């Protein structure tokens, strides 16, 4: 723990990278149709930290997340999860890494309607032939507030509850990092706040690492740190954000997405 000048104790920030990009570039197309989605991006996502990625439409924020998560290939540069270099992995090893070391949360809940909440949570481990750590699973379920809903199927759950199942599923396998792409995009403000609170608690109480792409300053305010992209490059960073401070930073972008 560290103590601020006001005497308030806060958790010390980790200096260990859960994921790292080094001079990472992603180019689509060739010649006149070429689009540079990422332009030599270097960034670290530290362990036990909640990072939000923001930027104008087309800034490259989702592309960065997809490349870092091994969902998309890179054109040049390096992407690492822990000490593992993703660009050096064959398809089979990359699939195994995504299954064992990475958790995913998307706008769409991606739950199987024929399975109950608990079965959806443990599905990735069941497919991999891994037995869930019962103590950890109980802690995750408690953290996301699903203890009384585990036997319910998705159709019997609200949108917010379904996304909590998706969050628990991402946490249950003890991944090294969770990538969340607009996880509250399909939720009302109350349900969205609940899910964001659960993500923040997973970082503070479970030591999880979360990287979230969002366009919403209120959602970004739940993070420990916000990284801003424009035109495929990192142009700004904000620690301990509030909705107002995030909105203020975003206003500095002109029509081209550059800071003033």
SVG drawing of the C-alpha trace seen along z (x, -y; Angstrom):
<svg xmlns="http://www.w3.org/2000/svg" viewBox="-37 -23 46 56">
<polyline fill="none" stroke="black" stroke-width="0.4" points="0.0,0.0 1.0,-3.6 -0.2,-6.7 -1.2,-9.9 -0.5,-13.4 -4.0,-13.5 -3.2,-10.4 -5.5,-8.1 -4.1,-4.7 -4.3,-3.3 -3.0,-0.1 0.4,-0.5 0.5,-0.4 2.0,2.7 5.2,2.3 4.9,5.8 3.4,6.0 0.6,8.5 0.7,7.6 2.9,5.4 3.0,4.0 6.3,2.9 6.2,0.9 3.1,2.8 1.6,1.9 -1.4,3.3 -2.0,2.4 -5.0,3.5 -4.9,3.5 -2.3,2.3 -1.6,-0.7 -4.4,-3.3 -6.7,-1.1 -4.1,-0.7 -5.3,-1.6 -2.9,-1.9 -5.0,-0.9 -2.1,-0.9 1.1,-2.8 4.1,-1.6 2.2,-1.5 4.1,-0.7 2.2,-0.3 2.1,1.8 -0.9,3.1 0.2,3.7 -0.8,6.6 -3.7,6.0 -4.7,2.8 -7.9,1.8 -7.0,-0.1 -9.5,-1.7 -8.7,-2.3 -10.5,-5.3 -10.4,-7.2 -12.5,-8.5 -14.2,-6.0 -11.5,-4.5 -8.7,-5.4 -7.5,-1.8 -8.7,-1.0 -10.5,2.3 -7.7,3.3 -5.2,2.8 -7.2,5.0 -7.7,7.7 -4.0,7.8 -3.0,7.9 -5.5,10.7 -4.3,12.8 -7.6,12.4 -5.9,10.6 -2.4,10.9 0.1,8.0 1.8,6.5 5.0,5.7 6.2,5.2 5.6,7.3 2.6,8.3 3.2,10.2 1.1,11.8 3.4,12.0 6.7,13.4 5.0,15.1 5.5,13.5 2.2,13.9 3.6,13.3 5.9,16.4 3.1,18.8 1.5,21.2 -2.3,21.4 -2.6,24.3 -0.4,22.7 -2.2,19.4 -5.5,21.0 -4.2,22.7 -2.8,19.4 -6.1,17.6 -7.9,20.5 -5.6,20.7 -4.3,17.2 -6.9,14.8 -10.5,14.0 -12.9,12.2 -16.0,10.1 -17.8,8.6 -21.0,6.6 -22.9,9.7 -23.1,12.0 -22.4,15.1 -24.1,17.4 -25.5,20.8 -29.3,20.8 -29.5,24.5 -27.0,24.2 -27.7,22.6 -25.5,19.8 -23.0,22.1 -22.6,24.3 -22.0,21.2 -19.4,20.0 -17.5,23.3 -17.9,24.1 -14.4,23.0 -12.8,25.1 -15.1,28.0 -14.1,27.8 -10.4,27.7 -10.9,30.7 -9.8,28.6 -11.5,28.9 -12.6,25.6 -11.0,24.5 -14.1,24.7 -12.8,22.1 -11.9,19.6 -15.2,20.3 -17.1,19.6 -15.2,16.4 -15.8,15.2 -19.5,16.0 -19.7,14.0 -17.8,11.1 -20.3,10.8 -23.3,11.4 -24.7,14.5 -24.9,17.0 -28.7,17.1 -29.0,17.4 -26.6,20.2 -29.4,22.6 -31.1,20.1 -30.8,20.2 -30.0,17.0 -33.7,16.5 -34.5,16.3 -31.8,13.6 -31.9,9.9 -29.3,8.3 -27.2,7.2 -27.3,10.6 -26.3,12.3 -23.3,10.0 -22.4,10.8 -22.3,14.5 -20.0,13.5 -17.8,11.6 -17.7,14.7 -16.9,16.9 -13.9,14.7 -12.7,14.8 -13.3,18.4 -10.3,19.8 -7.8,17.5 -6.6,15.8 -3.5,13.6 -5.6,10.8 -9.1,10.0 -10.0,8.1 -13.4,6.4 -14.7,4.8 -17.5,2.3 -18.9,4.7 -21.7,2.4 -22.7,1.5 -26.0,3.5 -26.9,2.6 -29.0,-0.1 -27.1,-2.6 -27.9,-0.8 -26.9,2.7 -23.8,1.2 -22.8,-0.4 -23.2,3.0 -21.0,4.8 -18.3,2.1 -18.4,2.3 -17.8,6.0 -14.9,5.6 -13.3,3.0 -13.9,5.3 -12.2,8.2 -9.1,6.0 -9.1,4.8 -10.3,7.9 -9.1,10.7 -6.0,9.2 -7.3,9.5 -5.9,7.5 -8.6,5.9 -8.2,4.0 -11.4,2.5 -12.3,0.7 -15.0,-1.9 -16.3,-5.2 -18.1,-6.1 -16.3,-8.5 -18.5,-7.2 -17.3,-3.7 -13.7,-4.8 -14.0,-6.4 -14.1,-2.9 -10.6,-2.2 -7.3,-3.0 -5.9,-4.4 -7.1,-5.6 -5.0,-5.3 -6.2,-7.5 -5.6,-6.6 -6.0,-8.7 -5.0,-7.8 -3.5,-4.5 -1.2,-6.1 -1.3,-6.6 -1.6,-10.3 -2.4,-10.7 -2.8,-8.9 -4.7,-9.7 -4.3,-8.1 -7.1,-7.9 -9.7,-9.2 -13.1,-10.7 -15.9,-11.1 -15.3,-14.8 -11.5,-14.5 -11.9,-11.9 -14.5,-14.1 -12.1,-17.0 -9.3,-15.1 -11.6,-13.9 -12.6,-17.4 -8.9,-18.1 -9.2,-16.0 -9.9,-17.9 -11.8,-16.5 -8.8,-14.4 -8.4,-12.9 -5.2,-14.7 -4.8,-16.5 -4.7,-20.3"/>
</svg>
